[in-house]
């Protein structure tokens, strides 16, 4: 049975229910040189919500605040039916060292800014956007809990943070009776699977839902890059700012293009697009709650929403898993080895005899 945007999923160990695809609003506004203007952004928002979508992802800094302001305008009259997620820590003003980071001062200032830009009384889900090693964990958690108690945010979450720090935060929150983390946002896709080592298993164990940013690897998994991009210098005057950006960042590699080749083969067999296949691989992963999909045009959004109708067979999943497999490293590879499994089974048999 195909998924729909109103096939809601529970977010971590909370009662919050969200769509299986989040609408990413980093494309709302052209302040960064490549986003959607006001009218097109409204069409994207309306298309997503009218199909049953309720999970909108933004940040206080996206497109210099334009993203939140647009969402605030578009959400009028239907705010209560939406789950608005935003993020703090990356807003930093010149000559103001306390305007960024995870400190209590930064947190409260960013939340007030987001509430104003979103034109709302509360934020459904607030992420710590990027880990800040200079701020004590207790300061972060107590500040988040205070905002929950004030009703300015409803749920708290974390993004781009080491697994051991997230585990530590969750344990402290539990012991102190503070608001627990309910979600983890991370980069995860067919070319970036290192989250499987610690982050995703940790999230499952600690009760966090997983929300994925860049599920298409910055567009690499759409198939728009070729091996010519491996040797051709990025052309910043080509009109494709993001494409040049991804090439310059090193996202186009022989390994990644080999993965894309298999994605294209599977897409051709199913009569789907490579983007839909790559997204379907994340959606069918039991460790994933919701990928964040971004689009600049309604055509792109409709294509991405088509993933809800894609059902990858076990053989398709096996081929995609094989070509994109990573070394889990120590101790995960050792613990998954046949030697350890045989030893464990042997120990269990001895215990059973006793």
KELODREN-663194 format. One record per atom (N, C-alpha, C, CB): residue in three letters; z, x, y. Coordinates in pm, whole numbers, plus 50000, padded with zeros to 5 digits. Atoms other than C-alpha are relative to their C-alpha. Glycine has a CB too. Example, Ala and Ser with C-alpha at 12.3 -4.5 7.8 and 13.67 -1.06 7.14 Angstrom:
BEGIN
ALA500005008949881ALA507805123049550ALA500005009050120ALA501254990150003SER499944991849881SER507145136749894SER500734992350109SER498585004150046
//
This chain:
BEGIN
UNK500005008549881UNK500005000050000UNK500005008850124UNK501234990450001UNK500084991249883UNK498965015850332UNK501184998150094UNK498704997650075UNK498965000749899UNK501545024050596UNK499464993150125UNK500545014050034UNK500345004949868UNK501565007450936UNK501025005850097UNK499984984250005UNK499064994749903UNK503245017451259UNK501334992549999UNK499404999650138UNK498755007450009UNK505814990151197UNK500605000549859UNK499784985650042UNK499304996950125UNK506685003550852UNK501085010150038UNK499025005749887UNK499034991249935UNK509805017251013UNK500825008049900UNK500934991850088UNK499204991050081UNK511755046350873UNK501345002550069UNK499255013449976UNK498694997149944UNK515445053650919UNK500055014750041UNK501134996849898UNK499954986449948UNK516105084351131UNK501315006749960UNK499835000150154UNK498824992850045UNK518525106950947UNK501104990749958UNK500495009150108UNK498875008450038UNK521995093550887UNK500434991450118UNK501185008749950UNK499745009449891UNK521735068051166UNK499394986649961UNK499425005250136UNK500625012950022UNK520835031651184UNK498734998150079UNK500964989150033UNK501195000949915UNK517925039351417UNK498744999949916UNK499965011550101UNK501245001350076UNK514545028551285UNK498825003150090UNK499864985849939UNK501134994949920UNK511375045351403UNK498704998549922UNK500235014750039UNK501335000350062UNK507655043751336UNK499755013049924UNK498914997750106UNK500294987850076UNK506275068651081UNK499155010250075UNK499304996449873UNK500704990849910UNK504185084051360UNK500584998250139UNK498454997449999UNK499535000549861UNK505635092651700UNK498835002850093UNK501155010150024UNK501044997449901UNK503415091352005UNK500485011150093UNK499654987050081UNK499664988749914UNK503555125052179UNK499424998150138UNK499505013049939UNK500445002549863UNK503395121852556UNK499845012650082UNK500984990850068UNK500274987749925UNK502865158252648UNK498604999850061UNK500165012349908UNK501355001349945UNK499275147552719UNK499944990150116UNK499034995749890UNK500005009849891UNK500355121752978UNK500075007350133UNK501184990049985UNK500084992949873UNK499235136453308UNK499155012549987UNK501405003750050UNK500924988650001UNK496775163553401UNK500575012150073UNK498674996050062UNK499384989349923UNK499285186453569UNK499825013749937UNK501474997150016UNK500174987350071UNK498755213253303UNK498535003549977UNK500734999449866UNK501424996850006UNK494975211453323UNK499224994149884UNK499855014449995UNK500765005250114UNK494095192653004UNK500444986249953UNK500095009649886UNK499465012750048UNK495945159252980UNK499194987950041UNK501394998350050UNK500645012849969UNK495085122453028UNK500484995050136UNK500304989649891UNK499645005949872UNK494995106753371UNK500694986549979UNK498754998350089UNK499165012050006UNK497045075453451UNK499384988749917UNK500264995150140UNK500615011450069UNK494585049053328UNK499835002749852UNK498644996750063UNK500204996850142UNK493775066953003UNK501345001049928UNK499215013249985UNK498684999050062UNK497435074452935UNK500564986149973UNK500965007950090UNK499535013750023UNK498265037552975UNK499304993849880UNK499774991350125UNK500735005350117UNK495555028752723UNK500575005849871UNK498495003450011UNK499404993750118UNK497065053752478UNK501334993349966UNK500205015150023UNK498695006250018UNK500525039152528UNK499854985849946UNK500794999950133UNK500195014050041UNK499325003052495UNK499474999049858UNK499054992950095UNK500575000250135UNK497265010152183UNK501075002749897UNK498865010249987UNK498944996450095UNK500205026452009UNK501034988849987UNK500695013050045UNK498945010250004UNK502764999752104UNK499474986949944UNK500584997850141UNK500565012750049UNK500464970152036UNK499785000049850UNK498704997050071UNK500134999250145UNK499984982851681UNK501355001049929UNK499155012049963UNK498674999950060UNK503734982751626UNK500775012850018UNK499894997249857UNK499314987349981UNK504625018051732UNK501174998750097UNK499035010550050UNK498835001149911UNK508055022551887UNK500635013450039UNK501054991649933UNK499354986949985UNK508775060251893UNK499185008850093UNK500195006949861UNK500724992449897UNK507725078752210UNK500715013350022UNK499904991950133UNK499414986749988UNK508285116352239UNK499535006850128UNK499645008649879UNK500324992949877UNK508465134652572UNK501065010550026UNK499884990150119UNK498984990449958UNK510535160552760UNK500074999750152UNK499695014549948UNK499805000649855UNK511945163553110UNK498985008650075UNK501415004450035UNK500944990949935UNK509465191553183UNK498534997149970UNK500305014049961UNK501415002150036UNK506285177453026UNK499184995950122UNK499884989249890UNK500915001949886UNK503455178353279UNK500794998550130UNK499104987749978UNK499224999249877UNK506015186553546UNK500684986850037UNK499125004550114UNK499325012849976UNK507755152853505UNK499074988150001UNK500735000650128UNK500965011249997UNK504575131953517UNK500084991849872UNK498585005250021UNK499935007050128UNK504905123553147UNK501114989550000UNK500225009949886UNK498885009649998UNK508335107553188UNK499754988950102UNK501325007250032UNK500235010349899UNK507315089453506UNK498994989749951UNK499515006350130UNK500985009550054UNK504285074253334UNK500644991249894UNK498805007649941UNK499355007950105UNK506355063453033UNK500924989550063UNK500815009249905UNK499125009549933UNK508895047553266UNK499244988250056UNK500745006950111UNK500825011049946UNK506145027353429UNK499434991549889UNK498865005650087UNK500655007550108UNK504375017853106UNK501004991849919UNK499265009649908UNK499005006750085UNK507635007452934UNK500614987750064UNK501085009749965UNK499395011449934UNK508584981353191UNK499644986949930UNK499574999550147UNK500215012850068UNK509034947353027UNK500095000949850UNK498684994550037UNK499904998450146UNK509264962052676UNK500905011749962UNK498605002149939UNK499144988450021UNK511884989252711UNK500894998749878UNK500855002450121UNK499025001550108UNK514374974752461UNK499385001749862UNK500674986550009UNK500654998750131UNK511824975452179UNK499525014149970UNK498844990749993UNK500494986350016UNK511095012552225UNK501145009849973UNK499235004350124UNK499094988750019UNK512815044252109UNK499435011650080UNK500175003749846UNK500474989349914UNK512385069252390UNK500785012749970UNK500134996250150UNK499394987050030UNK513065105352293UNK499555010150104UNK499625004849856UNK500344989549906UNK513235133052549UNK500855012349971UNK500204995250147UNK499384987150032UNK514505168852564UNK500485007050127UNK499005009149924UNK499514992149888UNK516485192252785UNK500135014649958UNK501374994550052UNK499744985450004UNK517095230052833UNK498935008250066UNK500145004649857UNK501074991449949UNK513705241952959UNK499714998150149UNK498754997549923UNK500215002049857UNK513885228553316UNK500735011150078UNK500504985950045UNK499374989249924UNK514505258853539UNK499335001350136UNK499925013449922UNK500504998849863UNK514125260053916UNK500175014350050UNK500734990150094UNK499884986549946UNK513535292554106UNK501355002050071UNK498865003050098UNK498754996349935UNK516735309854220UNK501174990949964UNK499815000150148UNK498905008650046UNK518905285154026UNK500255002949852UNK499684984750022UNK499814995950140UNK520215301653707UNK500624989249913UNK500865012149995UNK499365010650079UNK522075269953600UNK499114987949979UNK501274995750068UNK500905011450013UNK519035247253610UNK499304999549866UNK498985000250110UNK500585000050134UNK517965256853258UNK501045004049899UNK498805009549992UNK499064996750105UNK519565264752926UNK500754987749952UNK500985010450049UNK499335011150067UNK521975243652723UNK501374996850057UNK500145002949855UNK498665001949945UNK525045244552948UNK500254985450037UNK500205008850122UNK499635013649959UNK526945213053043UNK499364996350133UNK501534998850009UNK500625002749869UNK525685216053400UNK498514997149986UNK500225011950095UNK501435002250023UNK522065219153285UNK499764986749929UNK499415011549917UNK500145012350078UNK522515190753037UNK500134987750089UNK501054999549889UNK499785012049917UNK523945165753286UNK498934998750107UNK501395000650065UNK501065000649899UNK521395174953550UNK498684995349942UNK499825013550064UNK501265003850064UNK518465171653309UNK500004985249961UNK499745008749877UNK499925014150040UNK519665138053178UNK499854990850121UNK501334997249929UNK500155008249880UNK520015124053530UNK498555000050048UNK500925005150112UNK501414999349962UNK516495136353607UNK499144991349908UNK499515014649995UNK500775008050095UNK515115120453289UNK500234985050021UNK500355003949857UNK499715014249977UNK516885087353355UNK499244995050123UNK501524997750018UNK500705003849876UNK515385086753704UNK498494999249976UNK500315010050113UNK501464999750023UNK511875096453590UNK499574989149903UNK499585013749947UNK500335010450097UNK511915072453295UNK500314986050052UNK500755002449872UNK499635012949940UNK513285044853519UNK500744991349899UNK498744992650053UNK499245007050103UNK515815035053253UNK501485003250015UNK499505003849858UNK498554997949995UNK519565032053212UNK500505008949887UNK500724986849996UNK499554992350117UNK519695050452880UNK498825006749931UNK500744991149901UNK500984992750082UNK517835075152660UNK500384997749855UNK499975015550035UNK499695002950139UNK517595066052294UNK500365012649922UNK498834993049933UNK499814987850078UNK517345101352155UNK499795012050091UNK499025000649878UNK500114988049917UNK518035133952337UNK500075012449912UNK501105000450107UNK500044987350073UNK517045167452188UNK500475011550088UNK498585002749947UNK499904986649944UNK518345201552276UNK498645006449968UNK501235008449939UNK501414996550018UNK514805214652328UNK499815013749933UNK499304999950134UNK500134986350052UNK515175252052261UNK501395006149993UNK499045008750091UNK498674994350021UNK518205270252123UNK500355010050110UNK500085006749864UNK499504991149896UNK520275287952387UNK501215007649944UNK500394992050129UNK498904992550062UNK522425315752234UNK501135003550096UNK499475012549940UNK498974996249903UNK524415320352557UNK501024988950025UNK499365003950130UNK499095011249978UNK526065286052557UNK500794997149874UNK499234987450045UNK499205002950120UNK528985279352319UNK499614986549938UNK501494999950036UNK500365012250072UNK528235253352053UNK500914988450041UNK500085002349848UNK499055010649965UNK531375233852145UNK499674993950136UNK501435005550000UNK500375005349868UNK530195230652506UNK498814990649989UNK499685011650097UNK501195008450019UNK526845216752394UNK500404986749937UNK498965007349912UNK499675012150075UNK528305192052146UNK500914990750079UNK500665003649869UNK499105008449921UNK531095179952374UNK499244993350114UNK501175008350055UNK500795006049893UNK528625174652658UNK499144988649949UNK499135010550065UNK500835010650059UNK526295154652434UNK500854987949964UNK499275005349876UNK499125011050038UNK529195134052301UNK500484992350123UNK501215005449920UNK499575006849877UNK530425126652654UNK498914990750051UNK500375010350108UNK501115008449953UNK526975113352746UNK499804987949911UNK498725008350008UNK500075011550091UNK526935091552436UNK501104990050036UNK500145004649852UNK498895008949965UNK530355077552530UNK499784993050134UNK501315007950005UNK500345006249871UNK529055070852882UNK498844990149988UNK499655010750101UNK501115009250020UNK526105051552734UNK498695004950058UNK500324986950058UNK501244994949942UNK523505074052896UNK499025004749894UNK500305011450095UNK500854997250115UNK522185085752560UNK500644993249878UNK499835015549976UNK499505007050117UNK522485068352224UNK500145009049878UNK499084988549966UNK499984991050114UNK521705095651970UNK499655014050047UNK499024995249889UNK500264986149963UNK521595133551980UNK499275007249888UNK501325007350033UNK500854993050095UNK519245157751812UNK499785014350049UNK498644992749981UNK500214985949968UNK518105193951813UNK498595004049961UNK501045009049929UNK501374995450025UNK514785212351818UNK499955015250014UNK498994993250098UNK500264985649984UNK513575248151773UNK501285008349995UNK499275002750132UNK498704993550016UNK516915261151645UNK500145005049857UNK501154990350036UNK499804994950137UNK517855283051345UNK500824990349915UNK500685013650005UNK499345009350091UNK519025263751040UNK501505002249996UNK499435001449860UNK498574997650011UNK522405280951029UNK500754995150122UNK500285014849979UNK499365005349881UNK523135271051387UNK500084984749996UNK499255004650125UNK499995014650012UNK522175234951321UNK501104995649904UNK498624994749952UNK498965003250097UNK524435234251015UNK501385001650063UNK499885009049876UNK498734997549932UNK527255248951222UNK500304988850100UNK499975013650071UNK499815010749903UNK526745223251496UNK500404986949932UNK498734997950082UNK499715012650068UNK526735194351251UNK501415000049941UNK498974997549890UNK498664998950059UNK529895206751079UNK501084998450107UNK500155013449928UNK499035001149891UNK531755210751408UNK500074985750053UNK499645009750115UNK500035013949951UNK530635176151525UNK500764990949903UNK498544995150017UNK499305008150100UNK531885161051199UNK501515002250008UNK499505003449859UNK498574997050000UNK535245178751216UNK500704995250128UNK500215015049984UNK499405004049872UNK535825170051584UNK499844985050028UNK499385008050113UNK500245014249973UNK534655134051557UNK499044997750114UNK501284993150028UNK500995001449894UNK531835140151804UNK498714994149943UNK499735013750067UNK501265006150043UNK528405124051790UNK499215009749914UNK499154995650123UNK500734990950087UNK526495138851496UNK498535001250041UNK500094995349855UNK501454998649984UNK522965152251513UNK499324990749900UNK499555014949980UNK500705009150091UNK520565126751366UNK498585004449972UNK500004986150056UNK501394995850020UNK517255145351393UNK499815014750032UNK499064991650086UNK500444986349975UNK515655179451384UNK498514999650027UNK500335009549878UNK501444999049974UNK512285185951549UNK499605014649979UNK499644995250145UNK500474986750033UNK510345215751419UNK498495000149989UNK500645004949871UNK501434998550028UNK506835229251389UNK499805000649850UNK499415012650070UNK500255000250145UNK505525220951044UNK498644993949976UNK501114992149924UNK501345004650033UNK501995217350913UNK499465008849888UNK499065000450125UNK500564992650113UNK499665231450651UNK499885015050025UNK498664994549965UNK500084985649975UNK499385265150824UNK501355005950040UNK498985002950110UNK498654995449963UNK503055267250930UNK501034992749913UNK500284997550153UNK499125006650097UNK505235259350629UNK501345007349983UNK499314999049866UNK498774992350018UNK508115283650683UNK501264991550015UNK500045011450099UNK498865009149994UNK510375254050761UNK500524996049863UNK499624987750076UNK499585003450135UNK510495248850385UNK501085009449948UNK498805000349906UNK499014990450049UNK512715279450347UNK501414995150025UNK499795013650067UNK498645003949965UNK515775266450528UNK500094987150081UNK500655011150075UNK499845011049906UNK515155240850803UNK499904986349933UNK498965001150108UNK500175013350060UNK513855211450598UNK501064997249894UNK498614998849939UNK498905002650094UNK516315215350305UNK501334998050072UNK500125011549901UNK498765001749923UNK519125219250558UNK500074986150061UNK500095010750110UNK500035013249937UNK518055187550740UNK500324989149898UNK498634997450066UNK499745010050103UNK518045167850416UNK501475000249958UNK499115002549879UNK498614998750043UNK521475181150319UNK500984995350107UNK500295014349963UNK499075002949891UNK523055175950663UNK499764986550066UNK499915010850103UNK500215013549950UNK521655141250728UNK499174998950125UNK501294993950025UNK500885000549883UNK518995148850990UNK498614995649958UNK499945013850070UNK501415003150019UNK515635131851004UNK499165011250057UNK499644986650067UNK500884989349953UNK512715155751054UNK498814994350075UNK499535008649881UNK501115004149915UNK510245150551336UNK499175012550026UNK500504993450136UNK500854988149996UNK507265173951346UNK499205000950128UNK499065000049882UNK500944997549892UNK505615188951647UNK498855008649948UNK500705006850120UNK501244992950038UNK502085203051619UNK499644998349852UNK500155014850030UNK500375002050141UNK501315187051280UNK498555003949969UNK500234985749961UNK501394995650019UNK497665197051336UNK499815014550042UNK499044991150080UNK500044985749968UNK498545233051424UNK499185002850126UNK499425007949883UNK500704997849875UNK497325230551780UNK498514997049995UNK500185014150044UNK501425003650014UNK494025215551665UNK499265008249896UNK499325001450131UNK500674991650100UNK493255242551407UNK499604991649879UNK500925011749956UNK500265007950120UNK493465216951125UNK499024988650021UNK501294994549948UNK501045010049977UNK490945193951291UNK498635005349958UNK499974995850146UNK501274994150040UNK488215218151186UNK499115004350114UNK499274990549915UNK500874996849885UNK486995225851538UNK499835015050021UNK500574993950126UNK500154985449991UNK487395263451492UNK499165005049883UNK501385007050001UNK500824993950104UNK485045285551294UNK500305014949993UNK498504997650026UNK499764985650013UNK484975321551177UNK499405007950115UNK499435005049868UNK500514993449880UNK482955329851487UNK501115002250101UNK498874991650063UNK498894998649905UNK486185324551681UNK500885012049968UNK500844987350001UNK499224988350036UNK487685353951493UNK499535012450075UNK499925002549849UNK500574988149936UNK485375378251670UNK499544997650144UNK498835005149919UNK500465003149864UNK484335359951989UNK501194999150093UNK499204986850002UNK498885000849905UNK486655365752286UNK500144986050057UNK499815010150115UNK499805013349941UNK488235333852426UNK499274998650132UNK501484997250020UNK500745002749878UNK486105318452700UNK500784990050084UNK498574994849969UNK499155008849921UNK488475304452959UNK499214991550099UNK501025008150074UNK500835008149911UNK485565290153156UNK499164989949924UNK499095008950082UNK500825008650085UNK484215269852867UNK500324985350017UNK500165003849857UNK499605014049988UNK486025237952967UNK500964995849892UNK498804991149997UNK499065003150107UNK488175239452658UNK501215009250013UNK499345001549859UNK498854991649970UNK491435253352792UNK500885001849876UNK500834994150114UNK499104999350114UNK493485244952485UNK499395007949885UNK500374986049953UNK500634992550108UNK490935259052242UNK500125014950026UNK498524995949985UNK499874986049965UNK490895292252424UNK501445004749984UNK499525002450143UNK498584996850008UNK494685291352436UNK500415002649855UNK500854988850059UNK499644998550141UNK495015286752059UNK499395012549939UNK499574987849921UNK500624987850050UNK492565314751986UNK500775012050048UNK498535000850044UNK499284988749942UNK494415337952220UNK501375001849937UNK500154998150150UNK498684999350063UNK497735329452051UNK499955004949856UNK500664986550004UNK500114995250136UNK496395340451714UNK500094989249894UNK501055010049975UNK499945010850098UNK496345306251550UNK498764999149913UNK500194987050070UNK501245000250079UNK492795311851425UNK499935013049920UNK498734998250091UNK500004988450090UNK493025335651127UNK499204996749877UNK501445004249962UNK500755002250124UNK491155340350803UNK500794991049906UNK499675013549931UNK499175008550087UNK494085325250611UNK499934985450045UNK501475004950000UNK499985013749950UNK494215294650835UNK498654993249983UNK500394999950145UNK501335005950018UNK490455289350818UNK499734997049853UNK498925009550055UNK500135002950143UNK490635291350438UNK500724987049966UNK500575011749915UNK499295012750019UNK493195263250449UNK499154988550053UNK501385000350071UNK500835010449940UNK490915243450678UNK498814996849910UNK499515004350140UNK501125002550092UNK488055247750428UNK500384989849894UNK499565013149934UNK499545009450103UNK490095229450164UNK500274986350062UNK501275005249929UNK499775012749929UNK491175203050416UNK498674992750021UNK500705002650137UNK501325006149979UNK487495196950497UNK499424994649869UNK499035010250062UNK500505004650130UNK486585194550127UNK500674986949959UNK500235010749892UNK499285012250036UNK489285168650064UNK499584988550090UNK501535002250010UNK500425010349906UNK488275149650377UNK498634994349963UNK499975005550142UNK501345004750038UNK484665148150262UNK500074991349875UNK499075012049975UNK499855007950123UNK485705135249919UNK500564986150029UNK500905007349902UNK499365012849970UNK487785107550077UNK499274992150109UNK501425002450043UNK500675006749890UNK485395098950358UNK500884999050123UNK499564986249958UNK499064999549888UNK488045108650613UNK499745012350085UNK501445000049949UNK500154988349916UNK488375133950890UNK501035010649958UNK500174996450151UNK499014989750031UNK490125167550848UNK501374997250063UNK499495013550046UNK498725002949935UNK492775156851099UNK500804989749922UNK499764995050143UNK499315010350076UNK493595126050895UNK500585005649870UNK499064988449969UNK499504993950124UNK493945146550576UNK501215008850028UNK498905008349932UNK498884991249967UNK496195172150742UNK501244992050036UNK499625009350116UNK498875008549966UNK498405144850887UNK500554992949877UNK499604989950105UNK499565006950122UNK498485126450554UNK500865009049913UNK498804995049920UNK499204990550079UNK499815157850386UNK501445000350050UNK499395014250007UNK498635000249949UNK502835157050618UNK500674986649973UNK500025002850151UNK499425013350019UNK503345119450588UNK500464997549856UNK498994989450041UNK499655002250140UNK503455120950209UNK501055010049951UNK498765001049913UNK498944990750035UNK506065148450216UNK501354992850012UNK499965012650092UNK498735007349994UNK509465133050126UNK501015006150096UNK500614999349864UNK499094993649906UNK511175158050356UNK499674997450145UNK500025014549975UNK500465002549864UNK509325145050664UNK500264985450038UNK498505003250013UNK499775013649951UNK510365114850870UNK498824995250085UNK501294999350082UNK501095004449912UNK507695113651142UNK499355011850070UNK500514990050103UNK500734990349917UNK505005136951278UNK499794994250141UNK498625003749935UNK500335004049863UNK504375136051653UNK498515002150020UNK500835008150105UNK501444998949978UNK500735128651728UNK499714999050149UNK499234989149922UNK500395000249859UNK499235136452066UNK498514997450011UNK500375013350069UNK501435002749979UNK495905125252207UNK499724999350150UNK499584986749930UNK500425001049860UNK493985126952532UNK499114987950023UNK499275012650042UNK500885011749988UNK491655097752458UNK500384989849893UNK498505004249986UNK499715010550098UNK491935064552276UNK499245002549870UNK499634986150056UNK500754996850123UNK489255076652033UNK500795009749913UNK498625005950035UNK499184990550075UNK491455105951933UNK501214993149939UNK500455011650090UNK498825006950052UNK494485083351895UNK499634990949884UNK500684991950111UNK500425008750110UNK492595058351681UNK499725008149873UNK498744991950040UNK500254991450116UNK491445086651457UNK501315004349936UNK499175012450040UNK498724995750055UNK494995099451420UNK500754988649932UNK500865006050111UNK499335011450062UNK496345064651348UNK499354996149868UNK499984988150095UNK500685002750127UNK493775062051069UNK500675006749882UNK498585004550007UNK499304993250108UNK496015085450869UNK500884990349922UNK500855011550054UNK499135009650067UNK498185055250787UNK499324993549880UNK500454989450098UNK500765006150111UNK495425043450552UNK499605010349895UNK498764993150053UNK500424989350092UNK494985077050376UNK501075002149894UNK499745013250077UNK499084997550111UNK496545081650034UNK499455011749919UNK500174987349909UNK500454988150072UNK496185116749895UNK500454999249854UNK500555012950067UNK499665000250143UNK496065118849516UNK500825012449965UNK498714999449913UNK499264988050043UNK498295143249323UNK499125012549995UNK500624997649864UNK500884988350007UNK495275165749272UNK499665005150140UNK498714996649923UNK500244995949861UNK494495165949646UNK501215007450056UNK499674987750088UNK498794993749952UNK498105174149728UNK500185013949938UNK501224991249970UNK499854987150068UNK498105201949468UNK499085010650059UNK499734998449850UNK500944990549941UNK495005218049616UNK500455004550138UNK498604993950007UNK499544996649866UNK496385216449967UNK501265008749995UNK500274987250081UNK498784992150015UNK499765229749856UNK499685014349956UNK500954993549898UNK500324986750055UNK498185258549667UNK499395009150106UNK499044998649882UNK500694991549903UNK495925271249945UNK500915003850117UNK498744993150052UNK499134997649884UNK498715269150205UNK501375005449962UNK500164987350079UNK498684996050049UNK501605281549991UNK500515012450072UNK499955002549850UNK499374988449937UNK504075306150144UNK501005006149903UNK500714996050133UNK498934993550076UNK506495331149999UNK501334995150057UNK499895015850009UNK498735005449952UNK509895314450021UNK501015010950033UNK500594990749898UNK499104989049969UNK511595348350034UNK501324998949926UNK500255000550148UNK498694999650066UNK515075357549920UNK500994991350079UNK500515014749989UNK499815000750145UNK517145340849787UNK499224988749934UNK501454998349968UNK500635012150051UNK514925310149749UNK499065002849884UNK499244993050110UNK500934996850108UNK512245326749538UNK500755003849873UNK499065011550041UNK499204996250116UNK514875341849311UNK500634987849933UNK501095009950041UNK499325011750056UNK516735308949269UNK499024990549932UNK500754992650110UNK501015008750062UNK513485291449181UNK499315006649883UNK498984995950102UNK500694992750106UNK512455317848928UNK500364994649862UNK500335015050009UNK499765004450138UNK512165310448557UNK501265006549944UNK498795003449910UNK498844992950053UNK514825336748483UNK501304992950039UNK500025014550051UNK498805006749953UNK517425319248696UNK500124986249939UNK500014999150152UNK499955013550058UNK516465284848564UNK500445000649855UNK498644993150012UNK499604998650141UNK516795296648204UNK501485003149991UNK499175011249930UNK498584996749999UNK520185312248282UNK500844987750030UNK500295011150102UNK499245011849961UNK521365280448448UNK500054989949887UNK499404993650125UNK500015009550111UNK520255258648160UNK500905004949888UNK498574997949949UNK499144994450104UNK522005282247922UNK501474998050032UNK499715014749982UNK498625002049959UNK525225280348121UNK500424985549983UNK500205004350145UNK499675014250014UNK525035242548122UNK500224996349854UNK498894991450061UNK499835002950143UNK524635242047745UNK501355004949952UNK498875006549918UNK498694994650040UNK527695264247704UNK501124990950049UNK500205014350056UNK498995008849947UNK529705241747932UNK500054987049922UNK499754997250146UNK500035012450076UNK528555211047740UNK500695001449866UNK498564995449980UNK499354998050131UNK529715226147411UNK501515000150016UNK499525013249934UNK498574999649977UNK533125232147563UNK500574986150023UNK500315008950119
//
